[in-house]
Amino acid sequence: MTDEAPGARYAIAVPSSALKAALRVPQRIRDLLRVTVYEVRDDLTVKAH
């Protein structure tokens, strides 16, 4: 996370089984870090959270 460009975003893709743990990070912190959590479901579809 060294890119200081204002438009830079980061992401983490987690399986459904790990989603609850990934979302324990408060939304405010994820916003500050510019991180989006993506859930990869068993049918291989992906959903942003």
N, C-alpha and C positions, 0 to 999 in steps of 0.2 A: 504494500500500500504506500508506494512512494510517489505516485502521480498526483501532483498538486493541481492539475487542471480542474477548473470548476465544474466541468461536465462529466468528469470521471465517475464511474459507478463500479461497485464490486458486487459479486454474487456468490452465494453458496448454494449448492444443490444437494439436497439430502433425501434419503428414502422416507416414505411415509412413517416408518417405524422410528425415525429420529427427529421428526418434525417438532414434536412437543419440546424436546431438549433445545433445538435450534431457536425456537420462539421464546425460550426463557430469557433471552437477551431482550431487554425492554426496547420497544419501538423507537423511543427517543435516542437510545444509544445506536441502534442500527441506522437511524437517520443521520446522526452525527458522523458515523463511520462510512456512510453512503453504501451500505450493504443491503442487498435484497435477498431474501430467503426464497428458494424455489423448492417445491416438493416434487419429487419424482415418484409417481404412483406405480402400483404393481402392473398396470397395463401400459406403462412407459409414457403416459401423458405427464405433462409438467404444468404446475400451477404456481404462480407467484403469490407470496403471502406478505 
